[in-house]
Amino acid sequence: MSKLILKEVLPANLPVLDNMLQLYAHELNKFFNFTIILGDNGRYLIKPAAIHLADGWGYFIVVGCEYAGFILLNHRAKTKGGVFISEFFIMPRFRRGYFYKDVIARLASTLDGIVEYRVMKKNKRALFLFDDLAKRFLSAAIQKTDEYENGIEYSRYMFDTANITYHKQVFI
């Protein structure tokens, strides 16, 4: 398999991110307490990519020449100076094995300090993956708390990139 890279989302790539956000919304729709509706153009009525990136930045997850997902980040972490992963999406074809671990490891190698991520408790697959990441690869370096916002239950994870036990990970 080709090498995993994180490619910064640039203004010229916003249409690609908009399309991927449609796939992401489709998958997440089953976890919300409300339905994300389709507009007259057949697309979900969600925030465009430019708004997601207005106060943050993002990366496409790329394997070879193929988009494998995206990660959107901002500084709205609860920890002062921390980074918050606001959206994290891996295309279904890349959801086997420990690909997600390699993505988080690659991301963590580009950041310094505290990283926070939140998962809807209804999203059992994502919750399992992040719990697995915490147990297998972050060991005691991760903190987990429960939150409730707008009728939705979340688990919030926090880790310091300096304490990650797999910094020397070999990426695919």
Rosetta blueprint (number, residue, H / E / L):
1 M L
2 S L
3 K L
4 L E
5 I E
6 L E
7 K E
8 E E
9 V L
10 L L
11 P H
12 A H
13 N H
14 L H
15 P H
16 V H
17 L H
18 D H
19 N H
20 M H
21 L H
22 Q H
23 L H
24 Y H
25 A H
26 H H
27 E H
28 L H
29 N H
30 K H
31 F H
32 F L
33 N L
34 F L
35 T L
36 I L
37 I L
38 L E
39 G L
40 D L
41 N L
42 G L
43 R L
44 Y E
45 L L
46 I L
47 K L
48 P L
49 A H
50 A H
51 I H
52 H H
53 L L
54 A L
55 D L
56 G E
57 W E
58 G E
59 Y E
60 F E
61 I E
62 V E
63 V E
64 G L
65 C L
66 E E
67 Y E
68 A E
69 G E
70 F E
71 I E
72 L E
73 L E
74 N E
75 H L
76 R L
77 A L
78 K L
79 T L
80 K L
81 G L
82 G L
83 V E
84 F E
85 I E
86 S E
87 E E
88 F E
89 F E
90 I E
91 M L
92 P H
93 R H
94 F H
95 R L
96 R L
97 G L
98 Y L
99 F H
100 Y H
101 K H
102 D H
103 V H
104 I H
105 A H
106 R H
107 L H
108 A H
109 S H
110 T H
111 L L
112 D L
113 G L
114 I E
115 V E
116 E E
117 Y E
118 R E
119 V E
120 M E
121 K L
122 K L
123 N L
124 K H
125 R H
126 A H
127 L H
128 F H
129 L H
130 F H
131 D H
132 D H
133 L H
134 A H
135 K H
136 R H
137 F H
138 L H
139 S H
140 A H
141 A H
142 I E
143 Q E
144 K E
145 T E
146 D E
147 E E
148 Y E
149 E E
150 N L
151 G L
152 I E
153 E E
154 Y E
155 S E
156 R E
157 Y E
158 M E
159 F E
160 D E
161 T H
162 A H
163 N H
164 I L
165 T L
166 Y L
167 H L
168 K L
169 Q L
170 V L
171 F L
172 I L
